[in-house]
Amino acid sequence: MSPKKGLVARPLKSSEFAIEHVTSQAATGWRDIVATQKSSAADAWDRLTKAPNQSDPKCHQLKGQLATIVRDGVEHDQWQYELSGGARIWFYVEGRTVKIVNVFTRHPNQTK
């Protein structure tokens, strides 16, 4: 039987971080971002796999009550990656994995 046709997932280099969705909203939001901002989503993917918790103008830790998130009883720093048009990706890093919590196609009200 021949293999099924389909897209090939990009393999990670040993120095890169894996990325996963941890909520259904994150999965839906990611799909919407890819549909509306394909190049920006690819740039975000590249940035998050290489240095997710390195601060710069596009990627930084959230502030105030949003600065941390508790998942399974463990507190993590919560970060934000900014895309064009106010779109945002909220995530935290656990080990060598970027855990996407929320993806917003517009500027989230929580940070206005």
Residue frames as a rotation matrix with the C-alpha (Angstrom) as fourth column:
MET 1
0.584 0.812 0.000 0.00
0.812 -0.584 0.000 0.00
0.000 0.000 -1.000 0.00
SER 2
-0.255 -0.693 0.674 1.41
0.632 -0.647 -0.426 3.42
0.732 0.318 0.603 -0.92
PRO 3
-0.676 -0.052 -0.735 1.72
0.675 -0.445 -0.589 6.16
-0.296 -0.894 0.336 1.70
LYS 4
0.464 0.886 0.009 -1.03
0.853 -0.444 -0.276 8.76
-0.241 0.136 -0.961 1.92
LYS 5
-0.229 -0.450 0.863 -0.45
0.641 -0.737 -0.214 12.11
0.733 0.504 0.457 0.34
GLY 6
0.801 0.515 -0.305 -0.25
0.576 -0.522 0.629 15.11
0.165 -0.680 -0.715 2.62
LEU 7
0.664 -0.538 0.519 1.81
-0.444 -0.842 -0.306 17.93
0.602 -0.027 -0.798 4.01
VAL 8
0.171 -0.710 -0.683 5.10
0.665 0.595 -0.452 17.14
0.727 -0.377 0.574 5.64
ALA 9
0.975 0.148 -0.163 5.57
0.219 -0.567 0.794 18.60
0.025 -0.810 -0.585 9.13
ARG 10
0.423 -0.863 0.276 8.75
-0.427 -0.459 -0.779 20.61
0.799 0.212 -0.563 9.61
PRO 11
0.468 -0.326 -0.821 11.19
0.709 0.693 0.129 18.66
0.527 -0.643 0.556 11.78
LEU 12
0.972 -0.145 0.183 12.73
-0.227 -0.774 0.592 20.44
0.056 -0.617 -0.785 14.75
LYS 13
0.064 -0.994 -0.092 16.44
-0.206 0.077 -0.975 20.93
0.976 0.082 -0.200 15.19
SER 14
0.034 -0.076 -0.996 17.72
0.796 0.605 -0.019 19.59
0.604 -0.793 0.082 18.50
SER 15
-0.870 -0.418 -0.260 18.21
0.490 -0.691 -0.531 23.18
0.042 -0.590 0.807 19.72
GLU 16
-0.671 0.660 0.337 14.62
-0.331 -0.673 0.661 24.22
0.663 0.332 0.671 18.94
PHE 17
-0.757 0.543 0.365 11.49
-0.372 0.102 -0.923 24.24
-0.538 -0.834 0.125 21.09
ALA 18
-0.725 0.659 0.201 8.40
0.651 0.560 0.513 22.21
0.226 0.502 -0.835 20.23
ILE 19
-0.821 0.556 0.129 5.08
-0.569 -0.813 -0.120 24.08
0.038 -0.172 0.984 20.05
GLU 20
-0.717 0.664 -0.215 1.74
0.600 0.744 0.294 22.75
0.355 0.082 -0.931 21.21
HIS 21
-0.274 0.747 0.605 -1.75
-0.452 -0.656 0.605 24.08
0.849 -0.108 0.518 21.87
VAL 22
-0.968 -0.047 -0.246 -3.03
0.185 0.529 -0.828 23.57
0.169 -0.848 -0.503 25.40
THR 23
-0.404 0.902 -0.154 -6.58
-0.073 -0.199 -0.977 24.84
-0.912 -0.383 0.147 24.86
SER 24
-0.026 0.480 0.877 -9.17
0.910 0.374 -0.177 24.41
-0.413 0.794 -0.447 22.13
GLN 25
0.868 0.303 -0.395 -9.26
0.175 -0.929 -0.327 28.23
-0.465 0.215 -0.859 21.79
ALA 26
0.047 -0.940 -0.338 -5.54
-0.452 -0.321 0.832 28.22
-0.891 0.113 -0.440 21.04
ALA 27
-0.552 -0.223 0.804 -5.98
0.468 0.715 0.520 25.58
-0.690 0.663 -0.290 18.31
THR 28
0.413 0.791 0.452 -8.89
0.874 -0.203 -0.442 27.48
-0.258 0.577 -0.775 16.72
GLY 29
0.788 -0.150 -0.597 -7.10
-0.094 -0.988 0.124 30.83
-0.608 -0.042 -0.793 17.04
TRP 30
-0.297 -0.953 0.059 -3.92
-0.161 0.111 0.981 29.41
-0.941 0.282 -0.187 15.48
ARG 31
-0.291 0.273 0.917 -5.92
0.850 0.514 0.117 28.08
-0.439 0.813 -0.382 12.53
ASP 32
0.756 0.654 0.028 -7.51
0.611 -0.690 -0.388 31.52
-0.235 0.311 -0.921 12.09
ILE 33
0.460 -0.683 -0.568 -4.15
-0.322 -0.724 0.610 33.33
-0.828 -0.098 -0.553 12.27
VAL 34
-0.534 -0.664 0.524 -2.65
0.225 0.485 0.845 30.97
-0.815 0.569 -0.110 9.69
ALA 35
0.040 0.656 0.754 -5.65
0.964 0.173 -0.202 31.59
-0.263 0.735 -0.625 7.41
THR 36
0.897 0.441 0.034 -5.45
0.439 -0.876 -0.202 35.38
-0.060 0.195 -0.979 7.70
GLN 37
0.693 -0.720 -0.029 -1.73
-0.714 -0.692 0.107 36.07
-0.097 -0.054 -0.994 8.28
LYS 38
0.968 -0.234 -0.095 0.17
0.208 0.952 -0.225 33.12
0.143 0.198 0.970 6.84
SER 39
0.216 -0.955 0.206 3.57
0.255 -0.148 -0.956 34.83
0.943 0.259 0.211 6.60
SER 40
-0.025 -0.176 0.984 3.25
-0.796 -0.593 -0.126 36.38
0.605 -0.786 -0.125 10.08
ALA 41
0.839 0.364 0.405 2.24
-0.535 0.694 0.483 33.01
-0.105 -0.622 0.776 11.52
ALA 42
0.757 -0.630 -0.173 5.32
0.446 0.692 -0.568 31.42
0.478 0.353 0.804 9.91
ASP 43
-0.080 -0.775 0.627 7.51
-0.177 -0.608 -0.774 34.18
0.981 -0.173 -0.088 11.39
ALA 44
0.324 0.288 0.901 5.92
-0.920 -0.126 0.371 33.58
0.220 -0.949 0.224 14.81
TRP 45
0.998 0.040 -0.054 6.57
-0.033 0.991 0.131 29.84
0.059 -0.129 0.990 14.49
ASP 46
0.356 -0.934 0.007 10.22
0.402 0.146 -0.904 30.45
0.844 0.325 0.428 13.64
ARG 47
-0.154 -0.401 0.903 10.66
-0.546 -0.727 -0.416 32.88
0.823 -0.557 -0.108 16.53
LEU 48
0.500 0.464 0.731 8.90
-0.863 0.201 0.463 30.69
0.068 -0.863 0.501 19.10
THR 49
0.959 -0.193 -0.209 10.85
0.181 0.981 -0.073 27.56
0.219 0.032 0.975 18.17
LYS 50
0.185 -0.972 0.147 14.20
0.404 -0.061 -0.913 29.37
0.896 0.228 0.381 18.45
ALA 51
-0.849 -0.508 -0.147 14.00
0.374 -0.381 -0.846 31.71
0.373 -0.773 0.513 21.47
PRO 52
0.001 0.996 0.094 10.50
0.615 -0.075 0.785 31.91
0.789 0.058 -0.612 22.95
ASN 53
0.750 0.309 -0.585 11.45
0.661 -0.350 0.664 33.55
0.000 -0.884 -0.467 26.24
GLN 54
-0.526 -0.844 -0.103 13.88
0.813 -0.535 0.230 36.13
-0.249 0.038 0.968 24.90
SER 55
0.323 0.744 -0.585 12.34
0.581 -0.644 -0.497 39.58
-0.747 -0.179 -0.640 25.18
ASP 56
-0.863 -0.449 0.232 12.16
0.476 -0.568 0.671 41.96
-0.169 0.690 0.704 22.21
PRO 57
-0.789 0.571 -0.227 9.55
-0.556 -0.820 -0.133 44.44
-0.262 0.022 0.965 20.88
LYS 58
-0.231 0.735 -0.637 7.41
-0.714 0.316 0.624 41.64
0.660 0.599 0.452 19.34
CYS 59
0.304 0.251 -0.919 7.80
0.259 0.906 0.334 39.07
0.917 -0.340 0.211 22.10
HIS 60
-0.638 -0.492 0.592 7.70
-0.398 -0.448 -0.801 39.84
0.659 -0.747 0.090 25.81
GLN 61
-0.752 0.367 -0.547 6.29
0.643 0.591 -0.487 38.72
0.145 -0.718 -0.681 29.13
LEU 62
0.135 0.884 0.448 2.82
0.424 -0.460 0.780 40.00
0.896 0.085 -0.436 29.90
LYS 63
-0.783 -0.432 0.448 2.40
-0.118 -0.603 -0.789 42.42
0.611 -0.671 0.421 32.81
GLY 64
-0.326 0.659 0.678 0.33
-0.928 -0.360 -0.096 42.61
0.181 -0.660 0.729 35.98
GLN 65
0.135 0.505 0.853 -2.09
-0.673 0.678 -0.295 39.78
-0.727 -0.534 0.431 36.67
LEU 66
0.944 0.247 -0.221 -1.40
-0.323 0.537 -0.779 38.31
-0.074 0.807 0.587 33.23
ALA 67
0.189 -0.976 -0.110 2.37
-0.963 -0.162 -0.214 37.99
0.191 0.146 -0.971 33.87
THR 68
-0.851 -0.448 0.273 1.97
-0.500 0.851 -0.162 34.47
-0.160 -0.274 -0.948 35.22
ILE 69
0.190 0.876 -0.444 -0.31
-0.835 0.382 0.396 31.52
0.517 0.295 0.804 34.59
VAL 70
-0.418 -0.243 0.875 -0.90
-0.735 0.657 -0.168 28.44
-0.534 -0.714 -0.453 36.73
ARG 71
0.270 0.431 -0.861 -1.23
-0.814 0.580 0.035 25.13
0.515 0.691 0.507 34.87
ASP 72
0.488 0.018 -0.873 -1.55
0.188 0.974 0.125 21.84
0.852 -0.225 0.472 36.74
GLY 73
0.909 -0.010 -0.418 -0.58
0.416 -0.066 0.907 23.58
-0.037 -0.998 -0.056 39.97
VAL 74
-0.090 -0.994 -0.067 2.64
0.910 -0.110 0.401 25.04
-0.405 -0.025 0.914 38.56
GLU 75
0.703 0.286 -0.651 3.16
0.123 -0.951 -0.285 28.77
-0.701 0.120 -0.703 38.01
HIS 76
-0.058 -0.673 0.737 4.76
0.968 0.143 0.207 29.84
-0.245 0.726 0.643 34.70
ASP 77
-0.551 -0.144 -0.822 5.72
-0.066 -0.974 0.215 33.19
-0.832 0.172 0.528 33.19
GLN 78
0.343 0.710 0.615 3.15
0.708 0.234 -0.666 34.06
-0.617 0.664 -0.423 30.51
TRP 79
-0.669 -0.681 -0.299 4.47
0.208 -0.557 0.804 35.62
-0.714 0.475 0.514 27.33
GLN 80
0.575 0.809 -0.126 2.95
0.154 -0.257 -0.954 37.40
-0.804 0.529 -0.272 24.35
TYR 81
-0.658 -0.636 0.402 4.01
0.556 -0.051 0.830 37.39
-0.507 0.770 0.388 20.71
GLU 82
0.070 0.675 -0.734 2.57
-0.115 -0.726 -0.678 40.32
-0.991 0.132 0.026 18.74
LEU 83
-0.418 -0.079 0.905 1.45
0.851 0.314 0.421 39.94
-0.317 0.946 -0.064 15.13
SER 84
-0.983 0.046 0.176 0.14
0.040 -0.888 0.458 42.65
0.177 0.457 0.871 12.83
GLY 85
-0.313 0.934 0.170 -3.32
-0.165 -0.230 0.959 44.13
0.935 0.272 0.226 13.27
GLY 86
-0.081 0.247 0.966 -3.25
-0.962 -0.273 -0.011 43.62
0.261 -0.930 0.260 17.03
ALA 87
0.718 0.317 -0.620 -3.26
-0.242 0.948 0.205 39.82
0.653 0.004 0.757 16.81
ARG 88
-0.007 -0.684 0.730 -1.53
-0.990 -0.097 -0.101 38.11
0.140 -0.723 -0.677 19.74
ILE 89
0.313 0.001 -0.950 -0.26
0.029 1.000 0.011 34.70
0.949 -0.031 0.313 20.79
TRP 90
0.319 -0.179 0.931 -0.15
-0.931 -0.241 0.273 34.05
0.176 -0.954 -0.243 24.56
PHE 91
0.566 -0.225 -0.793 2.06
-0.002 0.962 -0.274 31.22
0.824 0.157 0.544 25.74
TYR 92
0.619 -0.535 0.575 4.32
-0.723 -0.102 0.684 29.86
-0.307 -0.839 -0.450 28.42
VAL 93
0.097 -0.689 -0.718 7.41
-0.654 0.500 -0.568 27.68
0.751 0.525 -0.402 28.21
GLU 94
0.679 0.070 0.731 7.69
-0.628 0.572 0.528 24.34
-0.381 -0.817 0.433 29.97
GLY 95
0.259 -0.696 0.670 10.99
0.338 0.715 0.612 22.56
-0.905 0.068 0.420 29.44
ARG 96
-0.822 -0.564 -0.080 11.66
0.073 -0.244 0.967 22.60
-0.565 0.789 0.242 25.69
THR 97
-0.436 0.761 0.480 7.99
0.883 0.259 0.391 23.10
0.173 0.594 -0.785 24.76
VAL 98
-0.956 0.291 0.042 6.11
-0.292 -0.956 -0.033 26.33
0.031 -0.044 0.999 24.02
LYS 99
-0.576 0.815 -0.056 2.56
0.788 0.537 -0.301 25.88
-0.215 -0.217 -0.952 25.32
ILE 100
-0.871 0.325 0.368 0.12
-0.068 -0.821 0.566 28.14
0.486 0.469 0.738 23.45
VAL 101
-0.748 0.595 -0.292 -2.75
0.453 0.136 -0.881 29.17
-0.485 -0.792 -0.372 25.71
ASN 102
0.405 0.875 -0.266 -4.60
0.386 -0.428 -0.817 31.77
-0.828 0.228 -0.511 23.62
VAL 103
-0.760 -0.496 0.421 -4.41
0.610 -0.320 0.725 33.14
-0.225 0.808 0.545 20.10
PHE 104
0.158 0.783 -0.601 -6.27
0.367 -0.612 -0.700 36.36
-0.916 -0.110 -0.385 19.34
THR 105
-0.020 -0.108 0.994 -6.94
0.999 -0.028 0.017 37.60
0.026 0.994 0.109 15.81
ARG 106
0.406 0.136 0.903 -7.39
0.178 -0.982 0.068 41.12
0.896 0.133 -0.423 17.23
HIS 107
-0.612 -0.643 0.460 -5.92
-0.287 -0.360 -0.887 43.01
0.737 -0.675 0.036 20.14
PRO 108
-0.246 0.537 -0.807 -7.23
0.740 0.641 0.201 41.29
0.625 -0.548 -0.556 23.30
ASN 109
0.498 0.555 0.666 -9.32
-0.001 -0.768 0.640 43.46
0.867 -0.320 -0.382 25.62
GLN 110
0.815 -0.166 -0.555 -7.38
0.577 0.318 0.753 42.19
0.051 -0.934 0.355 28.64
THR 111
-0.126 -0.968 -0.217 -4.31
0.928 -0.192 0.319 44.22
-0.350 -0.162 0.923 27.61
LYS 112
0.057 0.207 0.977 -5.98
0.662 -0.740 0.118 47.43
0.747 0.640 -0.179 26.38
